[in-house]
Amino acid sequence: MSDTIELVRFRLQQGKTSADWLKANEKINVFMEAQPGFRFRSVSETGDGEWWDLVYWESLEAAEAAGEKFGAEMMPVCAPLVATDSVTISRSKAHVMQKG
């Protein structure tokens, strides 16, 4: 097994704010921390309003299992805020990880 990086890119729905999304992340963070294989999560916003949710998992299997649970448990939190047609999810094997 090797660490897996998951990148979720999306935009917020019209009229929703960064503050709205960051408040919702309080619940998402609790969910993520409880998932087996979770290592680290970072949420950032680009200058043109795209969001990047970057998550490190201990394995692809852990990422996939959490993804299935996320849909069932966290969609009520995300659906009112995220433009669903903007969501892309990609996963990759981490080859080099370095702490600064």
HELIX and SHEET records of a PDB file:
HELIX    1   1 SER A   18  GLU A   33  1                                  16    
HELIX    2   2 LEU A   60  CYS A   78  1                                  19    
HELIX    3   3 THR A   84  SER A   86  5                                   3    
SHEET    1   A 4 PHE A  38  GLU A  45  0                                        
SHEET    2   A 4 GLU A  50  TRP A  57 -1                                        
SHEET    3   A 4 THR A   4  ARG A  11 -1                                        
SHEET    4   A 4 THR A  88  LYS A  93 -1                                        
END                                                                             
